[in-house]
Structure formats: C-alpha cells, structure tokens
Amino acid sequence: MIERMLNTRLAGWIDERTNAVSFIRYHLIDYPTPKSLNYWWAFGSIALVILIIQIVTGLFLAMNYKASTVATGGGFTVAFDSVERIMRDVNYGWLIRYMHAVGASSFFFVIYLHMARGIYYGSYKGPREVLWLIGVALFLIMQSTVFFGYLLPWGQLSYWGATVITNIFGATPVIGPWLTELVRGGFSVGDPTLTRFFALHFLFPLVLFAIVILHVLALHKTHSNNPTGVEQKSKKSVIPFHPYYTVKDLFGIGVFLIIFAYFVFYNPTGFGYFMETDNFSPANPLHTPGDISPVWYLTPWYEILRMIPSKTGGILALNLAFILLFLLPWLDRSPVRAATYRPVFRQMVWLFFVAILVMGYCGHHPVTPVYNLIGRIAGGVYFGFFLLLPFVHKFENPKPLPEEEGA
Amino acid sequence: MRQTVMTVTRPIVFVAILVCAVLSTKIASAVEATSSLKQAHINLDKKTINKGLQVFTDVCMGCHSARYLTYHDLMDYPMFGLTRKEAQDLSGGQPLTAAMMSSLPPEAAKQSFGVAPPDLSIIAKAREGKGDYIYSLLTGYGHDPKGNIPDGNYNEYFPGHRIAMPDPLGWLNRDASDTDSLKEQARDVASFLVYISDPHQIERHAIGKWVMIFLVVLTLVFYLLKRAVWKDVKH
C-alpha cells in the first residue's frame, strides 16, 4: 500500500520539487538494516515514540498550566493550583498529566537501556563516533529539560530541588554567585525562575527533536551496528527497514505501551519514584523537607556530585563524568566492537553498569557513612572503567570474530 | 542461534534482577515506614465516601479546608451524587461554585494552635502511607510513655509525636462502646480524603482495564505480523 502511494503521479510531482518522497523511501523504507539485530535495537524507536508522547501531552498541559508563584492563600500558588485544576477540572487532564509524568521516567529508562546497548556492543566506535557524540549531547539536553520541568508544579521538591541544583553554579570559580543569580533570575528561586524554566522547558524538547533528526541522519550514513560488531554490508546480510524493522519495532513499541499504560492507569506515581510524595505539598521556602533527593533517573549523577567532599570538586567530577562519556570512542582502542568477543571488556562493562545502578541507589538515600562509602566505591568503578579502557586492548585476547553473514 | 538467544536473554535477566532488587528495597522501606501504621481498609464506595463527607463537614471543616473541592463537585462527582438541595444545605448560603473552606481564618487558627491547619484536598497524596496514615493519626492519640507531651498533643503516628491538632474524634476519652464507631468514622473520613485527593481514580481504573486489553491484543497482532513478515528471513 505504501509502495502504491509513493508511486502515484502526485508523489512523483512532489518529489521532483522537494525530494520528500525519495527521502522517505531512503530513510524509512529501503534503508538497509542488518538482519541480525536483536530487540536491544528497538529502544531507539521506542524513545522516539516517548519523545512524541511528551511533546504532545506537554503541549496540552501548557495550554492549561500557569507559571506564576502569586500566592492564592494557605501556602498555595497559581502554579500549584493550575496543576490541580488540570488534574480535576480539565477534561482528561489527569490522563494527560499522568502520561507526561510517567513518560518522563520511561524516557530515561529506555534511553539508559539504549545507551547501555551502544556501550555493550561497541556501537560508539568508528565510523560512528559522531553518532555517539550527538547521542550523549541529546542525553544532556534531556537531563536539563527534565530538570526545568520538575520545577513547574511548584511543590516542595520542585522548589528545593531547583534550589540545590542552582546552588551548584555558585561553586564556579570567580563568576559563581553571579552565575547562580543569572540562572535563577534573582537571589533565590522564585517567580522569575519559574517563568524562565517554563519557557526553557517548552523550547528544549523541540531542540531535542531537531537533534534527534541529526542522530538518525548520522545513523543512516554509517548504518546500524549489530550484535556481532562485524560490519554487515553485503546484500545477503541486510534487509530493507520496511517491512522488516517497522513490524519488529512496532512489536517492541507495543510491549512498551503495555507497561506504560499499566503505570499511567494503575500506578501513576510509580511507587513514589515517578512522582514523589513530598511534591504534593506546595513549595514552602521556610520549611526544608527532610530528604531532598532528585528523581531516580538523576540520582547516579547526584551521587557523583556529593561523593566528593568539596563542592567545586564535586562539580568537576560531574563534568568529568560526562566528558568521559563523550570521549568513549577515543578511549577505547580495541578494534573489536561487541563485548561478546572481548572477555576483559565484557567483565568491565557489566561492572560499569552495576556501578551506575549502585550510585543511583546511594544517591537516592540520605548521606550516611555507609552509603557514602558504597557510593564512592561505585564512583571509583565508574571512573576506573574509563581510566582502564585505553589499555585493555594491549592484554586482551578477543575471541575469534564471526564472518560477515552471507559473505 | 542458541548463542544469540543467550546473549540477548542474559542481560535482560540481569537487568530485571537489578530492577527487582532496587524496587524491592524501595517497597521494603515503604512497608517499613508504613508497617507501623494501622490498616485503614480504605473503601472507595459511595456509602463510605458519603459518610466520610459527613465527618469532614461536621468535624474537620471546623479548622481544615478542601480548597480544590467545591459544593458543586458534591453534585458532579460520581461517588457523591448529592442533590442540589443537599449541596445547598451544606454550603450554608454560599454559591455552589464556592470551595469548601473552613470558616476559621488561618491566622486565628495559628494563634490558637501554633500552626495553620493544612488544606486537606490532596493530603492523602502528600503523606507516606496515604489513607492508612490518616486513619492511624485519627486513632493514634494516647499517653506519652515518656511523659513529656501532654495528653491531647501526643500522637503515636505523628512524626516527632507532638501534634498541634487536638484529638478531633475524641479518641483519647472514648468509652469501650464508642471504639468501633470512632474507628468507622476514621476509616470513612480517610476514604473520603483518599477519594478527593485524586477524584478521577475510579474512572482511571475503569478506563485502564480497556486500554490494557486493547494494547495486549494490538501487541499480539504486531507479534504475529512480525512473525509472518520475518518467516522467510534466514539467519
């Protein structure tokens, strides 16, 4: 059916003037994809679906949300009230908001798996370095987007979370205090902070979407990696994207949507992980909640920040953690991609994943000597992974690689 | 083929175990935090919620408000179903679109009790333990074993045990014959507060069932489609 649509005279007429039809044909239909991709390769498509869900639900939320900290009595504000209006009075507002909140957490869950896939199978290695760089950049933009969004309901954790994170800028040498004030639009988090965060929270997903297109273009230039890590370019080892991967991805998306719908309809606060209990109390600048911890998907990075006793040191460590992620393609010198064929790297990479989970676990809990110690060990593993990576290929004996399929 | 199956399933099993481990510690800590709470047996049926509304307007609204609930909502929300006459009686001459606000000004409350009574519209969502917490609090007044906190301000379930709210249901001075009816009142009003904290939850569960069924069938169709399309692809 699609084939027939693309062959009509109208399609031909449009294509002569825009190249649009050829573009669709190249990227969504004929694009040669390795036969051997497993379901770990479905998370890219799933992430795109979530991004679209977030943009659409976010648009409808923005139509009803009011970014203002004007007090409405009893400690409540216009912003907090407008969110409750969405939950109660806007038709299906509860559905839209819960989809958006659950969507944020699912987005990170899926992106973490997507990145883990890329690291495990060495998808970041040449010639896909730029693809990887764009991906890490997307991840950072995503983190800032969610940080801006979390302030909007103007609950206790919105307010105090934003206060803690914007405080970080204060540790920048020389310009620190000036920078904090600039980000907040005042001496403390307040109305100007809320309005600018709202504006940025609206803008960033659109930027994200534009960069996702670059990500896909870079992918389609270098083509998908595969579970063997051996380039699959012969005619016999690839199949066209449509219908093979459109249906396979649809199945993956279906499985994702079942889990997504379970949370939206039956467990929208995600055991207190997606929407934290304290954030249903309106922001109170005079009363600090007992335990300010960021939402689960930011906790590994929060742990890096606080495991160094000095504030400036913590920020340097956090920056280094992300810079190392960017540098991954150049730190890893082994010519073999997939961890499957790299006995040493394989152990390292699992340790690395576990370290991130442990950091996240510790970052979620209040600082105690035990959590601090465990968090630091995990942090050591995180940085140790990157430190060791440039030397692994010297003593590692990769297993024999399979031949290209069908070659 | 076997090899690829292994390399796919092993990481999935691994990640699943980790996720379960993290979730179980979270649930365990939530259980720990709330296990000391009494079980309220929250009941979101019409009768219980309306009895809870009665307790709320008779007792709680002396000091507390529900700013997100209007008298008109009592007619509109399916679990209340009040007639216009009943809603008007409760509103005491205010327009039906008015929010259910306590007649006690917050400043006066603060002078009497030391703190302004919190609004109760979403209190059930804003406290760990939700309905169980409210129920436990209302039936948690007692004597301080250390003797530091005077009766009426000692509550077993309040963080720090010193609560500004005076025993609203008269739990402390109950007769043996009152106990069951007070427990029922506490349960009714806890159910009411759970309901108004998220008034679309019953509708949400009802719709959710059909969404889940639809998605499972759709995904099954996708799976069969995938199998059919990939039938001739040799690995």
Contacts between the chains, C-beta under 8 A, distances in Angstrom:
chain1	res1	chain2	res2	distance
A	35	B	233	6.0
A	35	B	235	6.5
A	36	B	4	7.3
A	36	B	235	6.7
A	38	B	4	6.6
A	38	B	7	7.7
A	38	B	8	4.7
A	39	B	8	6.7
A	40	B	8	7.1
A	40	B	11	7.7
A	73	B	67	7.7
A	73	B	106	7.7
A	74	B	65	6.9
A	74	B	67	6.5
A	74	B	106	6.3
A	74	B	116	7.1
A	74	B	118	7.9
A	74	B	119	5.2
A	75	B	116	7.8
A	75	B	119	7.9
A	76	B	67	6.8
A	76	B	119	7.2
A	81	B	68	7.9
A	84	B	68	5.1
A	84	B	121	7.2
A	84	B	122	6.9
A	87	B	198	7.2
A	87	B	200	7.5
A	88	B	68	6.0
A	88	B	199	6.0
A	88	B	200	7.6
A	94	B	198	7.5
A	94	B	200	4.5
A	94	B	204	6.6
A	95	B	204	7.5
A	95	B	207	7.9
A	98	B	204	7.9
A	113	B	15	7.4
A	120	B	11	7.2
A	227	B	4	6.4
A	227	B	7	6.5
A	227	B	8	7.9
A	239	B	233	6.4
A	243	B	229	5.1
A	244	B	229	6.2
A	244	B	230	6.5
A	244	B	233	6.9
A	247	B	222	6.7
A	247	B	225	5.0
A	247	B	226	4.5
A	247	B	229	4.9
A	247	B	230	7.7
A	248	B	226	5.3
A	248	B	230	7.4
A	250	B	222	4.6
A	250	B	225	7.4
A	250	B	226	7.4
A	251	B	219	6.6
A	251	B	222	4.2
A	251	B	223	5.2
A	251	B	225	7.7
A	251	B	226	4.8
A	253	B	222	7.9
A	254	B	215	6.6
A	254	B	218	5.8
A	254	B	219	3.1
A	254	B	222	4.7
A	254	B	223	7.6
A	255	B	219	5.9
A	257	B	215	5.2
A	257	B	219	7.4
A	258	B	212	6.8
A	258	B	215	4.8
A	258	B	216	6.2
A	258	B	219	6.1
A	261	B	208	6.8
A	261	B	211	5.0
A	261	B	212	5.7
A	261	B	215	5.6
A	262	B	208	7.9
A	262	B	212	6.8
A	264	B	208	7.5
A	265	B	204	5.5
A	265	B	205	6.7
A	265	B	207	6.7
A	265	B	208	2.7
A	265	B	209	8.0
A	265	B	211	6.2
A	265	B	212	7.2
A	266	B	205	6.8
A	266	B	208	5.8
A	268	B	204	8.0
A	269	B	125	7.8
A	271	B	23	6.8
A	271	B	26	5.8
A	271	B	27	6.5
A	271	B	30	7.1
A	272	B	26	7.4
A	272	B	30	6.9
A	272	B	128	7.8
A	273	B	26	6.8
A	277	B	125	7.1
A	277	B	126	6.4
A	277	B	127	6.9
A	277	B	128	5.5
A	278	B	126	7.3
A	280	B	122	5.2
A	280	B	125	4.3
A	280	B	126	3.8
A	280	B	197	8.0
A	281	B	126	4.6
A	340	B	7	5.6
A	350	B	14	7.6
A	354	B	18	7.5
A	357	B	18	5.6
A	357	B	22	7.0
A	360	B	22	7.9
A	361	B	22	6.2
A	361	B	25	7.6
A	405	B	235	7.7
